[in-house]
Amino acid sequence: MRHILLLSRYFLFKRNIHTQPRKRFYQNVNVVECDGQYEINLDSKKLKTPGGQVFKVSSYPLSLAVAAEWDSQKPNIIIPTMHISAICNTVIDNPNHLTKYDIVHNLIPYLENDTLLYRDSDNEEWHEMQSKEWDPLVDWFNCRFETSLEPCSDITGPVIRPEDREAIARHLLSHSLWTVQGLSFGTETLKSTILMIAVFAKRLTVEQAVRLARLEAVFQTIRWGEVIWAHDLEKFDLQARVSAAALVSHFSSNDYHQQSRFL
């Protein structure tokens, strides 16, 4: 029963925030260390998650990013724009009780529907652009993880070998729950595991990854022109989401924490 009530409260909150902007009710935003973790104070009040828990993260840079996100809300609090906080809230509240293994298990099928592995061969010019822009990244991915992913123009989609699935799963499982949740958010946004891992590995910038994810829109714009505002709004929204995913993943990664010890 408690589980049902928690989920109901969580999704009711998610629904209401899209329709009822809230006026900013605080003046100052501060980061406070508590028992080795970092909390966010809105004036004298502790920030809480949609599930009612005190907001806490173990990464100081991540806490600064969340604090900056809350401090930028003027004059109204626009929750749908706060992607960093959203990812953190998902990890802290974990309304679906997912483990790191569950998230990775849900991520692997994205390989079968990865944007970079689906090719349209009906239009020669478009097909050439896909090959030119996407093939180098697929080759990098295969070399990095010793996989053999191949693009496919068939409606059934690419065939992913079991050993390739295992290789990607091992890589994802080597990271923390927070990092995996960030990668999951970015993968869902880009519709591509390859692109999000490339961003996390610093093979691509966020802007480059979003461009490759929107390559068909780029192609159509070259041919027919740009729809004023519409294309830019979509691009900037994707960039904001992927940036949040990359930031959470990076600041929560084992590699970042190991490097920080020597600074």
C-alpha positions in Angstrom: 0.0 0.0 0.0 2.8 2.4 0.9 4.5 1.6 -2.5 1.2 2.5 -4.3 0.8 5.8 -2.3 4.4 6.8 -3.0 4.0 6.2 -6.8 0.8 8.1 -6.8 2.3 11.0 -5.0 5.3 11.0 -7.3 3.4 10.9 -10.6 0.8 13.4 -9.3 3.7 15.8 -8.6 5.1 15.1 -12.1 1.7 15.9 -13.7 1.0 19.1 -11.7 4.4 20.7 -12.4 3.7 20.8 -16.1 0.5 22.8 -15.7 1.1 24.9 -12.6 4.3 27.0 -12.6 5.2 28.0 -9.0 6.4 31.4 -8.0 9.9 31.4 -6.5 9.5 31.3 -2.8 13.1 31.5 -1.7 15.9 34.1 -1.8 19.1 32.2 -1.4 20.3 28.7 -2.5 23.2 27.1 -0.5 25.0 23.8 -0.5 25.5 22.3 3.0 27.7 19.3 3.8 26.1 16.8 6.2 27.7 13.4 7.1 29.9 13.3 4.0 27.0 14.2 1.6 25.7 17.4 0.3 22.3 18.9 0.8 20.6 21.9 -0.9 19.1 24.7 1.3 16.5 27.0 0.0 16.9 29.8 2.5 16.6 27.9 5.8 14.6 25.0 4.3 16.2 21.7 3.1 15.3 20.8 -0.5 13.3 17.6 -0.7 12.5 15.2 -3.5 9.0 14.6 -4.9 8.9 11.5 -2.7 9.5 13.6 0.4 13.1 12.7 1.1 15.9 15.2 1.9 17.8 15.8 -1.3 21.4 14.5 -0.8 24.2 13.7 -3.2 27.7 12.5 -2.6 29.3 14.6 -5.3 30.1 18.2 -4.4 30.3 19.4 -8.0 26.9 17.8 -8.7 25.4 19.5 -5.7 26.7 22.9 -7.0 25.1 22.1 -10.4 21.7 21.4 -8.7 22.0 24.5 -6.6 22.7 26.6 -9.7 19.7 25.0 -11.4 17.4 26.1 -8.5 19.0 29.5 -8.3 18.3 30.1 -12.0 14.5 29.8 -11.5 13.3 33.4 -11.8 10.6 34.6 -11.3 8.9 31.2 -11.5 10.0 27.7 -10.8 9.8 25.8 -14.1 10.4 22.2 -13.0 10.4 20.7 -16.6 13.6 22.7 -17.3 15.4 21.3 -14.3 16.8 18.1 -15.8 19.7 17.7 -13.4 17.4 17.7 -10.4 15.0 15.4 -12.2 17.7 12.7 -12.7 18.9 13.0 -9.1 15.3 12.8 -7.8 14.8 9.6 -9.8 17.8 8.0 -8.2 17.0 9.2 -4.7 13.3 8.3 -4.7 13.6 5.4 -7.1 9.8 5.1 -7.4 10.0 1.8 -9.4 12.6 0.3 -7.1 15.1 -0.3 -9.9 18.6 -1.6 -9.2 21.6 -0.8 -11.3 21.2 -4.2 -12.9 17.5 -3.4 -13.8 18.5 -0.2 -15.5 21.3 -1.8 -17.5 18.9 -4.6 -18.5 16.4 -2.0 -19.8 19.2 -0.1 -21.6 20.6 -3.0 -23.7 17.5 -3.3 -26.0 18.2 0.2 -27.1 21.1 -1.2 -29.2 18.5 -2.9 -31.4 16.8 0.4 -32.1 19.8 2.6 -32.0 19.4 5.6 -34.4 22.9 5.1 -35.8 22.3 1.5 -36.8 19.1 2.2 -38.8 19.8 3.3 -42.4 17.4 4.5 -45.1 18.6 3.4 -48.5 15.7 4.8 -50.5 17.3 8.2 -51.0 20.8 8.0 -52.2 21.9 11.5 -51.0 20.4 10.8 -47.5 22.0 7.4 -47.4 25.4 8.8 -48.2 25.1 11.4 -45.5 24.2 8.7 -42.9 27.2 6.7 -43.9 29.6 9.7 -43.8 28.4 11.0 -40.5 27.5 7.8 -38.6 29.9 5.2 -39.8 33.0 6.6 -38.1 31.3 6.6 -34.7 30.0 3.1 -35.1 33.6 2.0 -36.0 34.9 3.8 -32.9 32.3 2.1 -30.7 33.2 -1.4 -32.1 36.9 -0.8 -31.6 36.4 0.6 -28.1 34.2 -2.3 -26.9 35.4 -5.1 -29.2 31.9 -5.4 -30.6 30.7 -6.0 -34.2 27.7 -3.8 -34.6 26.6 -3.3 -38.2 24.1 -0.8 -39.7 21.0 -2.3 -41.3 18.5 -1.0 -43.9 16.2 -3.9 -43.3 12.9 -3.3 -41.6 13.7 -6.0 -39.0 16.6 -4.0 -37.7 20.2 -4.9 -36.8 21.1 -8.2 -35.3 23.0 -7.7 -32.0 25.1 -10.7 -31.0 24.8 -12.0 -27.4 28.5 -11.4 -26.8 28.1 -7.8 -27.9 25.2 -7.3 -25.4 27.4 -8.7 -22.7 30.3 -6.5 -23.5 28.1 -3.3 -23.3 26.4 -4.6 -20.1 29.8 -5.2 -18.4 30.9 -1.7 -19.3 27.7 -0.1 -17.9 27.7 -2.2 -14.8 31.3 -1.1 -14.0 29.8 2.3 -13.1 27.8 3.6 -10.2 24.0 3.6 -10.1 24.0 7.4 -10.5 26.2 7.2 -13.6 24.0 4.5 -15.1 20.8 6.5 -14.4 22.4 9.5 -16.1 23.4 7.4 -19.1 19.9 5.9 -19.3 18.4 9.4 -19.4 20.7 10.5 -22.1 20.2 7.3 -24.1 16.4 7.8 -24.1 16.8 11.4 -25.1 19.2 10.7 -28.0 17.5 7.4 -28.9 21.0 6.0 -29.1 23.3 4.1 -26.7 26.2 4.7 -29.0 25.9 8.5 -29.0 25.4 8.7 -25.2 28.4 6.5 -24.4 30.4 8.6 -26.9 29.5 11.7 -25.0 30.4 10.1 -21.7 33.7 8.9 -23.1 34.3 12.5 -24.3 34.5 11.3 -27.9 31.7 13.7 -28.8 30.5 17.0 -27.4 26.9 17.4 -26.4 26.3 19.6 -29.5 27.9 17.0 -31.8 25.8 14.2 -30.4 22.6 16.1 -30.7 23.4 17.0 -34.3 24.0 13.3 -35.1 20.8 12.3 -33.4 18.9 14.9 -35.4 20.8 14.2 -38.6 17.6 13.6 -40.6 16.3 17.0 -39.5 19.6 18.5 -40.6 19.3 16.8 -44.0 15.8 18.1 -44.5 16.8 21.6 -43.4 19.6 21.6 -46.0 17.1 20.6 -48.7 14.0 22.5 -47.7 15.1 25.2 -45.3 14.6 25.7 -41.6 11.3 26.2 -39.8 11.8 29.4 -37.8 12.0 28.7 -34.0 10.7 25.1 -34.2 14.0 23.4 -35.1 16.0 25.6 -32.7 13.7 24.9 -29.8 13.9 21.1 -30.4 17.7 21.3 -30.7 18.2 23.4 -27.5 15.9 21.2 -25.5 17.8 18.1 -26.5 21.1 19.7 -25.7 19.8 20.7 -22.2 18.7 17.2 -21.5 21.8 15.5 -22.8 24.0 18.0 -20.9 22.2 17.2 -17.7 22.7 13.5 -18.3 26.4 13.9 -19.1 27.0 16.0 -16.1 25.3 13.6 -13.7 27.1 10.7 -15.2 30.5 12.3 -15.1 30.3 13.7 -11.6 29.0 10.4 -10.3 31.5 8.2 -12.1 34.2 6.2 -10.3 36.8 7.7 -12.6 35.9 11.2 -11.6 36.1 10.4 -7.9 39.4 8.7 -8.3 40.9 11.7 -10.1 39.5 14.1 -7.5 41.5 12.3 -4.7 44.7 13.4 -6.4 43.7 17.1 -7.0 
